[in-house]
Amino acid sequence: MLQIGMLTVGALTVMDGRSQQLAEALAEQESLLESAAASERLLENVIDSVDVGIVVVDRDGHDVLMNRAQRRIHHLASPPGNDDPNESQLIVRYPWSALPMPPEQRPVRRAVLQETFTNSLVAMGPLQREASVFSASARQIIDHRGERSGAMVVFSDVTSYIETVRSQEQFVAAVSHELRTPLTSVIGYLELAQDDGDLSRQTASYLQVAQRNADQLLLIV
C-alpha cells in the first residue's frame, strides 16, 4: 500500500509539473498573440494614416489589404449604383480621355500578372465630372522562401500636379506664340534692310548684330 501511495504521489507531482508547463506555455502563447495583435493594429493605423492608396493582393489576385485612402479611391471609381464593383467594373480611363482602360492594362491587374512598374498614370471617375488622375506603382511581394506571395500597388493623387504642369505648358505655348510672330517680322525686315546696297559698312555691321541676336532669341522661343 505504501508503494502504491508513493506512486500516486509521484504521478500527481508529474501531472502538476506538466500542468504548470502547459499553463506557462499557454500564457506565453497568449502574450505572443496579444503582441502580434498590437503590432497588426499599429500597422493598420500607420497604413491608414498615409495619404496614398495602398492595396495588397495575394498571388491569385484577391484583396488582402486596402487602406482608407484606397477605399476612397475605390469608391471614386465605382459605377453609380454599384457599391462593391470588381476590378473590371471600375471606371478607369486613360488620362484626359474618355477611352476606358482595358482590364488587363489596369494597375492592379498588371501587378497580379507579376508586372512591376512606376508612375503609371490613370484617370478615375465618371465622365460627368473632371476625373482625378493617379500615379500608380507596383511591387511584387516575396516571402521568406523567395517565392512570390502577392503584390502591392500604391496610388498617389497627382491631379493638382498634372493641372499645374498643363497650365504651365499652356502658358509657355501662349507666350511662345505671342513672341514668335513679332520676332519673325523683325527678322524679315532686318534681312530686307541688309539687302540695301547703299548701306555703310558700319550700318551693315549693326544690322548683322541685330539679326544674329534676333535669330538667337527666336531659337530660344
N, CA, C and O of each residue as an XYZ file, in Angstrom:
884
protein
N       0.819     -1.207      0.000
C       0.000      0.000      0.000
C       0.859      1.265      0.000
O       0.547      2.255     -0.662
N       1.958      1.196      0.770
C       2.856      2.346      0.825
C       3.456      2.642     -0.537
O       3.605      3.797     -0.935
N       3.801      1.560     -1.250
C       4.397      1.743     -2.577
C       3.395      2.363     -3.551
O       3.734      3.225     -4.363
N       2.124      1.885     -3.441
C       1.068      2.439     -4.309
C       0.866      3.913     -4.016
O       0.690      4.731     -4.919
N       0.896      4.233     -2.708
C       0.712      5.633     -2.336
C       1.821      6.496     -2.852
O       1.573      7.612     -3.307
N       3.046      6.012     -2.796
C       4.183      6.770     -3.301
C       4.089      6.974     -4.808
O       4.403      8.042     -5.333
N       3.639      5.899     -5.498
C       3.474      6.028     -6.953
C       2.409      7.066     -7.303
O       2.541      7.835     -8.256
N       1.341      7.055     -6.487
C       0.250      8.016     -6.737
C       0.744      9.447     -6.538
O       0.458     10.341     -7.335
N       1.501      9.640     -5.438
C       2.035     10.983     -5.167
C       2.985     11.410     -6.285
O       2.982     12.566     -6.709
N       3.808     10.448     -6.764
C       4.737     10.768     -7.842
C       4.006     11.141     -9.120
O       4.381     12.078     -9.824
N       2.950     10.381     -9.404
C       2.167     10.670    -10.609
C       1.520     12.040    -10.519
O       1.500     12.785    -11.499
N       0.987     12.382     -9.344
C       0.351     13.677     -9.164
C       1.377     14.803     -9.300
O       1.079     15.865     -9.847
N       2.588     14.553     -8.795
C       3.638     15.561     -8.910
C       3.998     15.810    -10.366
O       4.166     16.950    -10.799
N       4.115     14.696    -11.121
C       4.410     14.821    -12.546
C       3.297     15.575    -13.264
O       3.553     16.433    -14.108
N       2.055     15.240    -12.914
C       0.913     15.912    -13.550
C       0.896     17.394    -13.211
O       0.623     18.233    -14.070
N       1.189     17.713    -11.953
C       1.236     19.125    -11.557
C       2.317     19.868    -12.337
O       2.130     21.005    -12.769
N       3.470     19.182    -12.506
C       4.552     19.810    -13.269
C       4.161     20.054    -14.713
O       4.429     21.111    -15.284
N       3.521     19.047    -15.286
C       3.087     19.216    -16.674
C       2.003     20.272    -16.807
O       1.977     21.029    -17.778
N       1.108     20.319    -15.828
C       0.049     21.330    -15.849
C       0.644     22.728    -15.771
O       0.199     23.653    -16.452
N       1.668     22.862    -14.919
C       2.321     24.167    -14.803
C       3.024     24.546    -16.103
O       2.962     25.696    -16.539
N       3.703     23.554    -16.729
C       4.359     23.813    -18.006
C       3.347     24.210    -19.069
O       3.568     25.119    -19.870
N       2.206     23.479    -19.043
C       1.161     23.802    -20.016
C       0.608     25.203    -19.784
O       0.374     25.949    -20.734
N       0.403     25.555    -18.526
C      -0.109     26.885    -18.196
C       0.878     27.967    -18.628
O       0.488     29.011    -19.152
N       2.161     27.698    -18.400
C       3.179     28.672    -18.809
C       3.235     28.800    -20.328
O       3.393     29.898    -20.860
N       3.102     27.660    -21.028
C       3.111     27.698    -22.488
C       1.908     28.462    -23.026
O       2.027     29.237    -23.975
N       0.734     28.233    -22.404
C      -0.478     28.944    -22.833
C      -0.352     30.435    -22.562
O      -0.775     31.259    -23.373
N       0.238     30.781    -21.409
C       0.425     32.197    -21.087
C       1.381     32.859    -22.078
O       1.157     33.990    -22.509
N       2.448     32.141    -22.433
C       3.402     32.669    -23.408
C       2.756     32.836    -24.780
O       2.980     33.825    -25.478
N       1.936     31.825    -25.154
C       1.243     31.915    -26.444
C       0.268     33.081    -26.465
O       0.163     33.793    -27.463
N      -0.454     33.277    -25.347
C      -1.400     34.387    -25.267
C      -0.672     35.725    -25.359
O      -1.157     36.665    -25.988
N       0.510     35.799    -24.716
C       1.298     37.023    -24.775
C       1.770     37.306    -26.196
O       1.756     38.451    -26.650
N       2.191     36.242    -26.901
C       2.633     36.410    -28.283
C       1.479     36.847    -29.175
O       1.656     37.683    -30.062
N       0.288     36.279    -28.940
C      -0.885     36.653    -29.733
C      -1.261     38.106    -29.492
O      -1.597     38.833    -30.427
N      -1.203     38.527    -28.225
C      -1.520     39.920    -27.906
C      -0.504     40.860    -28.547
O      -0.856     41.922    -29.061
N       0.762     40.450    -28.506
C       1.810     41.268    -29.129
C       1.600     41.354    -30.637
O       1.746     42.424    -31.229
N       1.255     40.215    -31.263
C       1.008     40.212    -32.705
C      -0.198     41.072    -33.052
O      -0.176     41.806    -34.040
N      -1.269     40.982    -32.231
C      -2.466     41.798    -32.477
C      -2.145     43.278    -32.337
O      -2.623     44.097    -33.122
N      -1.324     43.628    -31.322
C      -0.939     45.032    -31.140
C      -0.120     45.524    -32.329
O      -0.313     46.647    -32.794
N       0.795     44.686    -32.824
C       1.603     45.057    -33.990
C       0.723     45.231    -35.224
O       0.944     46.134    -36.031
N      -0.269     44.364    -35.364
C      -1.178     44.454    -36.509
C      -1.994     45.738    -36.447
O      -2.179     46.413    -37.460
N      -2.488     46.078    -35.238
C      -3.251     47.325    -35.096
C      -2.378     48.538    -35.391
O      -2.823     49.495    -36.024
N      -1.120     48.486    -34.922
C      -0.202     49.593    -35.190
C       0.040     49.734    -36.684
O       0.024     50.843    -37.218
N       0.266     48.602    -37.364
C       0.496     48.638    -38.808
C      -0.731     49.185    -39.539
O      -0.595     49.986    -40.464
N      -1.923     48.760    -39.131
C      -3.150     49.251    -39.770
C      -3.297     50.759    -39.573
O      -3.681     51.475    -40.498
N      -2.989     51.238    -38.360
C      -3.094     52.676    -38.093
C      -2.096     53.467    -38.929
O      -2.423     54.533    -39.451
N      -0.870     52.941    -39.057
C       0.142     53.622    -39.861
C      -0.280     53.660    -41.324
O      -0.185     54.701    -41.974
N      -0.746     52.524    -41.842
C      -1.147     52.446    -43.253
C      -2.345     53.346    -43.522
O      -2.428     53.979    -44.575
N      -3.281     53.402    -42.563
C      -4.463     54.239    -42.760
C      -4.158     55.730    -42.641
O      -4.940     56.561    -43.102
N      -3.022     56.073    -42.024
C      -2.702     57.481    -41.813
C      -2.051     58.131    -43.035
O      -2.029     59.358    -43.130
N      -1.524     57.346    -43.963
C      -0.866     57.921    -45.136
C      -1.919     58.370    -46.141
O      -3.036     57.853    -46.165
N      -1.540     59.349    -46.975
C      -2.500     59.920    -47.919
C      -2.412     59.306    -49.306
O      -2.943     59.868    -50.264
N      -1.753     58.165    -49.428
C      -1.718     57.441    -50.701
C      -2.521     56.158    -50.550
O      -2.581     55.572    -49.469
N      -3.137     55.731    -51.646
C      -3.899     54.494    -51.621
C      -2.980     53.287    -51.691
O      -2.059     53.246    -52.506
N      -3.231     52.306    -50.836
C      -2.431     51.085    -50.813
C      -3.368     49.886    -50.896
O      -4.303     49.761    -50.106
N      -3.110     49.012    -51.855
C      -3.862     47.772    -51.958
C      -2.868     46.625    -52.109
O      -1.932     46.689    -52.906
N      -3.098     45.564    -51.315
C      -2.251     44.376    -51.359
C      -3.115     43.204    -51.807
O      -4.208     42.993    -51.281
N      -2.625     42.449    -52.772
C      -3.347     41.282    -53.279
C      -2.478     40.044    -53.096
O      -1.250     40.128    -53.069
N      -3.145     38.879    -52.970
C      -2.384     37.643    -52.870
C      -1.983     37.165    -54.262
O      -2.228     37.851    -55.254
N      -1.366     35.986    -54.333
C      -0.851     35.505    -55.622
C      -1.976     35.236    -56.628
O      -1.728     35.174    -57.832
N      -3.216     35.077    -56.135
C      -4.341     34.825    -57.033
C      -5.109     36.090    -57.395
O      -6.075     36.041    -58.157
N      -4.672     37.232    -56.841
C      -5.318     38.497    -57.181
C      -6.426     38.911    -56.239
O      -7.119     39.892    -56.511
N      -6.621     38.191    -55.125
C      -7.650     38.569    -54.162
C      -7.115     39.644    -53.217
O      -5.959     39.599    -52.795
N      -7.977     40.610    -52.894
C      -7.574     41.689    -51.995
C      -7.264     41.136    -50.603
O      -8.054     40.394    -50.019
N      -6.096     41.519    -50.090
C      -5.699     41.135    -48.744
C      -5.757     42.344    -47.811
O      -6.091     42.215    -46.633
N      -5.433     43.500    -48.340
C      -5.412     44.727    -47.546
C      -5.741     45.906    -48.443
O      -5.294     45.971    -49.588
N      -6.529     46.840    -47.915
C      -6.855     48.079    -48.614
C      -6.986     49.172    -47.560
O      -7.855     49.094    -46.691
N      -6.140     50.180    -47.627
C      -6.190     51.208    -46.595
C      -7.313     52.211    -46.859
O      -8.027     52.125    -47.858
N      -7.445     53.150    -45.944
C      -8.569     54.093    -46.003
C      -8.534     54.936    -47.277
O      -9.564     55.152    -47.915
N      -7.336     55.413    -47.644
C      -7.217     56.229    -48.854
C      -7.609     55.435    -50.090
O      -8.245     55.970    -50.998
N      -7.232     54.160    -50.129
C      -7.563     53.337    -51.286
C      -9.054     53.050    -51.346
O      -9.618     52.932    -52.434
N      -9.694     52.936    -50.201
C     -11.151     52.726    -50.199
C     -11.864     53.944    -50.774
O     -12.877     53.807    -51.461
N     -11.335     55.140    -50.496
C     -11.913     56.356    -51.091
C     -11.714     56.350    -52.606
O     -12.625     56.707    -53.354
N     -10.525     55.944    -53.062
C     -10.262     55.875    -54.494
C     -11.171     54.845    -55.150
O     -11.704     55.076    -56.235
N     -11.343     53.705    -54.482
C     -12.210     52.645    -54.998
C     -13.640     53.153    -55.137
O     -14.317     52.866    -56.123
N     -14.096     53.918    -54.131
C     -15.443     54.490    -54.192
C     -15.551     55.518    -55.316
O     -16.576     55.598    -55.994
N     -14.491     56.303    -55.510
C     -14.474     57.307    -56.575
C     -14.645     56.663    -57.946
O     -15.313     57.218    -58.819
N     -14.040     55.488    -58.134
C     -14.083     54.810    -59.434
C     -15.263     53.853    -59.570
O     -15.399     53.191    -60.598
N     -16.113     53.769    -58.557
C     -17.244     52.833    -58.613
C     -18.347     53.377    -59.513
O     -18.665     54.564    -59.440
N     -18.934     52.540    -60.355
C     -20.052     52.984    -61.190
C     -21.254     53.358    -60.322
O     -21.434     52.775    -59.253
N     -22.072     54.307    -60.751
C     -23.266     54.673    -59.981
C     -24.164     53.454    -59.749
O     -24.459     52.693    -60.671
N     -24.586     53.291    -58.499
C     -25.474     52.184    -58.164
C     -24.767     50.883    -57.851
O     -25.414     49.897    -57.495
N     -23.435     50.861    -57.978
C     -22.676     49.645    -57.685
C     -21.698     49.969    -56.553
O     -20.662     50.597    -56.773
N     -22.044     49.529    -55.339
C     -21.237     49.863    -54.168
C     -20.038     48.947    -53.978
O     -19.127     49.271    -53.215
N     -20.026     47.815    -54.657
C     -18.921     46.873    -54.479
C     -18.511     46.268    -55.821
O     -18.670     45.067    -56.039
N     -17.982     47.106    -56.724
C     -17.604     46.595    -58.050
C     -16.301     45.811    -57.992
O     -15.472     46.034    -57.110
N     -16.127     44.893    -58.932
C     -14.841     44.226    -59.046
C     -13.909     45.091    -59.905
O     -14.313     46.145    -60.397
N     -12.680     44.645    -60.076
C     -11.669     45.455    -60.766
C     -12.090     45.821    -62.182
O     -11.867     46.949    -62.621
N     -12.701     44.874    -62.904
C     -13.070     45.129    -64.299
C     -14.240     46.099    -64.422
O     -14.457     46.667    -65.492
N     -15.011     46.301    -63.326
C     -16.172     47.188    -63.372
C     -15.833     48.621    -62.980
O     -16.647     49.522    -63.184
N     -14.670     48.844    -62.431
C     -14.295     50.191    -62.011
C     -14.155     51.116    -63.217
O     -13.773     50.685    -64.305
N     -14.470     52.395    -63.004
C     -14.360     53.392    -64.070
C     -12.922     53.889    -64.101
O     -12.553     54.808    -63.371
N     -12.125     53.276    -64.947
C     -10.711     53.622    -65.087
C     -10.457     53.959    -66.548
O     -10.780     53.169    -67.436
N      -9.875     55.140    -66.803
C      -9.657     55.585    -68.177
C      -8.220     56.044    -68.358
O      -7.472     56.227    -67.398
N      -7.865     56.223    -69.618
C      -6.590     56.865    -69.911
C      -6.707     58.348    -69.538
O      -7.771     58.937    -69.728
N      -5.661     58.953    -69.021
C      -5.736     60.374    -68.635
C      -6.159     61.261    -69.803
O      -5.734     61.053    -70.940
N      -7.005     62.260    -69.507
C      -7.508     63.243    -70.467
C      -8.193     62.570    -71.658
O      -8.082     63.030    -72.795
N      -8.889     61.495    -71.382
C      -9.555     60.761    -72.453
C     -10.821     60.116    -71.905
O     -10.912     59.799    -70.719
N     -11.798     59.927    -72.791
C     -12.997     59.187    -72.425
C     -12.842     57.703    -72.708
O     -13.763     56.924    -72.461
N     -11.691     57.306    -73.220
C     -11.465     55.921    -73.604
C     -11.202     55.067    -72.369
O     -10.246     55.329    -71.639
N     -12.034     54.044    -72.114
C     -11.821     53.173    -70.948
C     -10.521     52.392    -71.082
O     -10.129     51.998    -72.180
N      -9.868     52.178    -69.969
C      -8.653     51.373    -69.961
C      -9.030     49.900    -69.840
O      -9.745     49.533    -68.908
N      -8.569     49.042    -70.757
C      -8.896     47.616    -70.679
C      -8.439     47.026    -69.345
O      -7.417     47.446    -68.802
N      -9.190     46.052    -68.810
C      -8.843     45.481    -67.501
C      -7.413     44.988    -67.406
O      -6.782     45.140    -66.360
N      -6.879     44.395    -68.483
C      -5.525     43.835    -68.405
C      -4.446     44.911    -68.366
O      -3.289     44.614    -68.069
N      -4.813     46.169    -68.666
C      -3.840     47.257    -68.624
C      -3.955     48.095    -67.348
O      -3.191     49.039    -67.150
N      -4.906     47.746    -66.491
C      -5.095     48.500    -65.262
C      -4.043     48.110    -64.229
O      -3.569     46.974    -64.218
N      -3.676     49.057    -63.357
C      -2.549     48.823    -62.455
C      -2.638     47.554    -61.612
O      -1.675     46.790    -61.542
N      -3.788     47.322    -60.971
C      -3.895     46.155    -60.091
C      -3.775     44.857    -60.888
O      -3.118     43.909    -60.457
N      -4.417     44.829    -62.049
C      -4.336     43.614    -62.867
C      -2.917     43.372    -63.354
O      -2.460     42.230    -63.392
N      -2.221     44.428    -63.724
C      -0.835     44.293    -64.166
C       0.038     43.762    -63.029
O       0.950     42.967    -63.254
N      -0.255     44.216    -61.797
C       0.504     43.717    -60.652
C       0.211     42.243    -60.400
O       1.113     41.474    -60.069
N      -1.062     41.848    -60.558
C      -1.429     40.438    -60.387
C      -0.713     39.582    -61.427
O      -0.360     38.434    -61.156
N      -0.501     40.137    -62.609
C       0.202     39.415    -63.673
C       1.721     39.497    -63.500
O       2.476     39.252    -64.441
N       2.158     39.844    -62.287
C       3.560     39.833    -61.881
C       4.393     40.926    -62.556
O       5.596     40.762    -62.761
N       3.746     42.032    -62.897
C       4.465     43.151    -63.502
C       4.839     44.161    -62.419
O       4.048     44.442    -61.519
N       6.034     44.694    -62.517
C       6.496     45.766    -61.636
C       6.640     47.035    -62.461
O       7.237     47.004    -63.538
N       6.100     48.159    -61.971
C       6.150     49.408    -62.729
C       6.111     50.588    -61.775
O       5.834     50.438    -60.585
N       6.395     51.768    -62.319
C       6.441     53.001    -61.542
C       5.784     54.125    -62.324
O       6.001     54.277    -63.526
N       4.964     54.923    -61.609
C       4.365     56.135    -62.173
C       3.568     55.863    -63.448
O       3.806     56.493    -64.478
N       2.638     54.938    -63.379
C       1.711     54.694    -64.480
C       0.453     55.530    -64.224
O      -0.226     55.345    -63.214
N       0.149     56.449    -65.142
C      -0.954     57.386    -64.931
C      -2.292     56.783    -65.364
O      -2.406     56.190    -66.437
N      -3.301     56.948    -64.504
C      -4.661     56.518    -64.817
C      -5.624     57.585    -64.318
O      -5.353     58.280    -63.339
N      -6.760     57.701    -65.014
C      -7.821     58.614    -64.593
C      -8.971     57.781    -64.053
O      -9.309     56.737    -64.610
N      -9.571     58.250    -62.962
C     -10.669     57.518    -62.340
C     -11.842     58.438    -62.087
O     -11.669     59.595    -61.702
N     -13.029     57.919    -62.304
C     -14.234     58.682    -62.036
C     -15.121     58.800    -63.253
O     -14.650     58.643    -64.379
N     -16.423     59.079    -63.044
C     -17.377     59.194    -64.147
C     -17.032     60.331    -65.100
O     -16.340     61.281    -64.735
N     -17.525     60.215    -66.320
C     -17.267     61.226    -67.335
C     -17.998     62.535    -67.051
O     -17.622     63.587    -67.570
N     -19.051     62.469    -66.221
C     -19.865     63.658    -65.993
C     -19.120     64.754    -65.242
O     -19.579     65.896    -65.212
N     -17.984     64.434    -64.636
C     -17.204     65.446    -63.926
C     -15.726     65.250    -64.231
O     -15.328     64.264    -64.851
N     -14.928     66.201    -63.786
C     -13.486     66.125    -64.016
C     -12.902     64.943    -63.264
O     -13.043     64.853    -62.045
N     -12.260     64.053    -63.964
C     -11.710     62.857    -63.339
C     -10.427     63.182    -62.592
O      -9.685     64.094    -62.958
N     -10.184     62.414    -61.535
C      -8.939     62.535    -60.805
C      -7.877     61.674    -61.485
O      -8.176     60.596    -61.998
N      -6.644     62.156    -61.483
C      -5.539     61.436    -62.106
C      -4.638     60.889    -60.998
O      -4.278     61.600    -60.060
N      -4.285     59.618    -61.130
C      -3.456     58.964    -60.125
C      -2.210     58.377    -60.774
O      -2.234     57.915    -61.915
N      -1.131     58.411    -60.018
C       0.103     57.748    -60.419
C       0.191     56.441    -59.652
O       0.210     56.440    -58.421
N       0.244     55.322    -60.377
C       0.256     54.002    -59.747
C       1.626     53.350    -59.893
O       2.248     53.405    -60.953
N       2.081     52.734    -58.810
C       3.334     51.974    -58.814
C       3.084     50.623    -58.161
O       2.315     50.523    -57.204
N       3.729     49.591    -58.675
C       3.504     48.231    -58.166
C       4.828     47.534    -57.893
O       5.812     47.716    -58.610
N       4.822     46.732    -56.839
C       5.966     45.898    -56.497
C       5.456     44.502    -56.116
O       4.383     44.351    -55.532
N       6.249     43.502    -56.460
C       5.908     42.127    -56.121
C       6.363     41.823    -54.692
O       7.399     42.316    -54.246
N       5.581     41.007    -53.978
C       5.899     40.624    -52.604
C       6.519     39.236    -52.614
O       5.932     38.280    -53.121
N       7.708     39.142    -52.048
C       8.438     37.871    -51.997
C       8.504     37.412    -50.539
O       8.891     38.183    -49.661
N       8.126     36.154    -50.283
C       8.123     35.645    -48.907
C       9.515     35.179    -48.492
O      10.479     35.314    -49.246
N       9.609     34.619    -47.254
C      10.909     34.229    -46.710
C      11.538     33.070    -47.474
O      12.738     32.827    -47.351
N      10.733     32.349    -48.265
C      11.274     31.245    -49.059
C      11.731     31.714    -50.437
O      12.214     30.918    -51.242
N      11.575     33.013    -50.704
C      11.958     33.546    -52.002
C      10.903     33.349    -53.067
O      11.181     33.516    -54.255
N       9.684     32.992    -52.655
C       8.598     32.767    -53.599
C       7.649     33.959    -53.593
O       7.481     34.628    -52.574
N       7.038     34.213    -54.731
C       6.084     35.315    -54.841
C       4.804     34.972    -54.077
O       4.209     33.912    -54.278
N       4.392     35.888    -53.198
C       3.173     35.654    -52.421
C       2.078     36.657    -52.730
O       0.984     36.577    -52.172
N       2.363     37.602    -53.615
C       1.359     38.599    -53.959
C       2.006     39.854    -54.507
O       3.138     39.831    -54.991
N       1.262     40.957    -54.423
C       1.779     42.231    -54.944
C       1.148     43.387    -54.180
O       0.074     43.252    -53.594
N       1.834     44.523    -54.197
C       1.314     45.739    -53.584
C       1.293     46.850    -54.630
O       2.257     47.037    -55.372
N       0.184     47.582    -54.680
C       0.038     48.698    -55.613
C      -0.249     49.957    -54.806
O      -1.091     49.951    -53.909
N       0.456     51.032    -55.130
C       0.293     52.311    -54.438
C      -0.233     53.342    -55.432
O       0.302     53.486    -56.532
N      -1.293     54.061    -55.035
C      -1.909     55.088    -55.875
C      -1.695     56.462    -55.226
O      -2.069     56.677    -54.072
N      -1.094     57.383    -55.975
C      -0.881     58.752    -55.498
C      -1.700     59.712    -56.356
O      -1.639     59.670    -57.585
N      -2.459     60.569    -55.701
C      -3.277     61.549    -56.418
C      -2.375     62.666    -56.939
O      -1.809     63.425    -56.153
N      -2.242     62.765    -58.248
C      -1.386     63.781    -58.872
C      -2.214     64.760    -59.704
O      -1.689     65.424    -60.597
N      -3.514     64.844    -59.402
C      -4.404     65.705    -60.187
C      -3.941     67.153    -60.179
O      -3.823     67.772    -61.237
N      -3.677     67.700    -58.992
C      -3.270     69.106    -58.898
C      -1.918     69.333    -59.575
O      -1.706     70.360    -60.220
N      -1.009     68.371    -59.425
C       0.307     68.493    -60.069
C       0.169     68.501    -61.589
O       0.773     69.325    -62.276
N      -0.639     67.567    -62.103
C      -0.842     67.486    -63.553
C      -1.481     68.762    -64.072
O      -1.087     69.268    -65.123
N      -2.471     69.294    -63.343
C      -3.129     70.538    -63.763
C      -2.139     71.699    -63.773
O      -2.181     72.548    -64.663
N      -1.250     71.733    -62.785
C      -0.237     72.793    -62.739
C       0.708     72.698    -63.925
O       1.021     73.703    -64.562
N       1.159     71.484    -64.218
C       2.061     71.275    -65.349
C       1.384     71.666    -66.657
O       1.985     72.331    -67.501
N       0.122     71.248    -66.819
C      -0.591     71.583    -68.055
C      -0.789     73.094    -68.173
O      -0.685     73.645    -69.268
N      -1.074     73.770    -67.055
C      -1.231     75.222    -67.088
C       0.078     75.894    -67.479
O       0.084     76.847    -68.258
N       1.189     75.394    -66.934
C       2.488     75.951    -67.292
C       2.792     75.734    -68.768
O       3.298     76.630    -69.444
N       2.481     74.545    -69.262
C       2.723     74.264    -70.682
C       1.877     75.171    -71.569
O       2.359     75.674    -72.584
N       0.607     75.384    -71.187
C      -0.262     76.262    -71.968
C       0.243     77.707    -71.934
O       0.190     78.417    -72.939
N       0.737     78.133    -70.758
C       1.266     79.486    -70.635
C       2.500     79.672    -71.517
O       2.618     80.662    -72.238
N       3.415     78.703    -71.446
C       4.628     78.785    -72.258
C       4.293     78.769    -73.747
O       4.895     79.496    -74.537
N       3.324     77.931    -74.119
C       2.932     77.864    -75.527
C       2.338     79.194    -75.995
O       2.619     79.659    -77.099
N       1.503     79.803    -75.126
C       0.888     81.080    -75.492
C       1.939     82.180    -75.619
O       1.916     82.971    -76.562
N       2.867     82.218    -74.646
C       3.918     83.237    -74.691
C       4.811     83.033    -75.915
O       5.187     83.995    -76.584
N       5.144     81.788    -76.198
C       5.981     81.494    -77.355
C       5.321     81.973    -78.640
O       5.972     82.549    -79.511
N       4.020     81.728    -78.744
C       3.302     82.147    -79.947
C       3.290     83.666    -80.065
O       3.500     84.211    -81.148
N       3.042     84.356    -78.937
C       2.966     85.813    -78.966
C       4.322     86.438    -79.290
O       4.385     87.505    -79.900
N       5.404     85.774    -78.883
C       6.735     86.313    -79.173
C       7.219     85.960    -80.573
O       7.949     86.726    -81.202
N       6.805     84.799    -81.050
C       7.312     84.328    -82.334
C       6.865     85.231    -83.488
O       7.641     85.512    -84.401
N       5.620     85.678    -83.440
C       5.075     86.461    -84.553
C       5.830     87.782    -84.753
O       6.267     88.054    -85.871
N       6.000     88.611    -83.717
C       6.753     89.865    -83.957
C       8.228     89.616    -84.244
O       8.839     90.362    -85.010
N       8.808     88.585    -83.645
C      10.215     88.301    -83.916
C      10.432     87.929    -85.374
O      11.405     88.353    -85.997
N       9.525     87.141    -85.906
C       9.627     86.752    -87.316
C       9.562     87.986    -88.213
O      10.274     88.088    -89.212
N       8.690     88.920    -87.831
C       8.575     90.168    -88.605
C       9.852     90.995    -88.501
O      10.324     91.541    -89.499
N      10.411     91.090    -87.298
C      11.653     91.855    -87.100
C      12.776     91.275    -87.944
O      13.502     92.009    -88.615
N      12.917     89.948    -87.907
C      13.984     89.297    -88.671
C      13.793     89.526    -90.166
O      14.760     89.750    -90.894
N      12.549     89.470    -90.620
C      12.277     89.699    -92.041
C      12.682     91.087    -92.482
O      13.288     91.248    -93.542
N      12.357     92.098    -91.683
C      12.709     93.470    -92.051
C      14.217     93.720    -91.939
O      14.774     94.513    -92.698
N      14.877     93.040    -90.987
C      16.339     93.164    -90.902
C      17.000     92.607    -92.154
O      17.967     93.174    -92.663
N      16.467     91.487    -92.647
C      17.021     90.906    -93.870
C      16.806     91.843    -95.063
O      17.695     92.004    -95.898
N      15.615     92.464    -95.138
C      15.351     93.413    -96.222
C      16.286     94.620    -96.131
O      16.789     95.111    -97.142
N      16.506     95.085    -94.906
C      17.362     96.262    -94.730
C      18.795     95.972    -95.175
O      19.471     96.838    -95.730
N      19.248     94.745    -94.925
C      20.627     94.392    -95.293
C      20.794     94.210    -96.798
O      21.917     94.185    -97.301
N      19.675     94.083    -97.520
C      19.761     93.954    -98.980
C      19.993     95.313    -99.657
O      20.272     95.376   -100.854
N      19.876     96.387    -98.888
C      20.078     97.727    -99.447
C      21.568     97.919    -99.762
O      22.410     97.860    -98.866
N      21.881     98.147   -101.034
C      23.269     98.297   -101.450
C      23.906     99.604   -101.019
O      25.127     99.741   -101.094
N      23.105    100.583   -100.565
C      23.640    101.885   -100.177
C      24.039    101.962    -98.710
O      24.427    103.027    -98.231
N      23.949    100.832    -97.983
C      24.280    100.849    -96.554
C      25.774    101.065    -96.351
O      26.602    100.548    -97.102
N      26.098    101.833    -95.330
C      27.500    101.986    -94.967
C      27.967    100.699    -94.287
O      27.162     99.897    -93.813
N      29.288    100.526    -94.253
C      29.837     99.313    -93.628
C      29.440     99.254    -92.153
O      29.144     98.176    -91.639
N      29.431    100.389    -91.473
C      29.092    100.391    -90.043
C      27.622    100.041    -89.824
O      27.285     99.276    -88.921
N      26.745    100.615    -90.668
C      25.321    100.303    -90.540
C      25.051     98.832    -90.830
O      24.249     98.201    -90.143
N      25.710     98.289    -91.833
C      25.535     96.875    -92.163
C      25.996     95.991    -91.001
O      25.398     94.953    -90.719
N      27.075     96.423    -90.331
C      27.569     95.671    -89.168
C      26.544     95.689    -88.041
O      26.314     94.674    -87.385
N      25.925     96.861    -87.820
C      24.889     96.964    -86.775
C      23.718     96.033    -87.089
O      23.205     95.341    -86.209
N      23.306     96.028    -88.352
C      22.174     95.189    -88.737
C      22.494     93.699    -88.588
O      21.623     92.914    -88.212
N      23.737     93.307    -88.880
C      24.131     91.914    -88.727
C      24.084     91.491    -87.248
O      23.642     90.388    -86.925
N      24.539     92.369    -86.371
C      24.481     92.074    -84.931
C      23.027     91.933    -84.490
O      22.685     91.020    -83.739
N      22.174     92.844    -84.960
C      20.766     92.796    -84.593
C      20.113     91.497    -85.081
O      19.358     90.858    -84.349
N      20.414     91.120    -86.322
C      19.813     89.898    -86.851
C      20.327     88.657    -86.108
O      19.565     87.733    -85.822
N      21.612     88.651    -85.804
C      22.182     87.496    -85.105
C      21.505     87.310    -83.744
O      21.210     86.183    -83.345
N      21.264     88.394    -83.046
C      20.623     88.306    -81.736
C      19.133     87.984    -81.854
O      18.569     87.291    -81.007
N      18.501     88.499    -82.923
C      17.091     88.182    -83.136
C      16.926     86.693    -83.473
O      15.987     86.044    -83.012
N      17.845     86.168    -84.278
C      17.799     84.730    -84.586
C      17.984     83.891    -83.317
O      17.310     82.877    -83.133
N      18.906     84.324    -82.444
C      19.151     83.601    -81.197
C      17.906     83.637    -80.297
O      17.548     82.637    -79.675
N      17.266     84.790    -80.241
C      16.057     84.910    -79.448
C      14.936     84.054    -80.000
O      14.176     83.463    -79.232
N      14.818     83.975    -81.318
C      13.803     83.111    -81.927
C      14.065     81.653    -81.608
O      13.134     80.878    -81.390
N      15.338     81.282    -81.581
C      15.702     79.906    -81.237
C      15.300     79.580    -79.795
O      14.824     78.482    -79.508
N      15.498     80.547    -78.896
C      15.092     80.348    -77.506
C      13.577     80.190    -77.401
O      13.080     79.318    -76.687
N      12.850     81.047    -78.123
C      11.390     80.963    -78.108
C      10.914     79.590    -78.624
O       9.712     79.336    -78.683
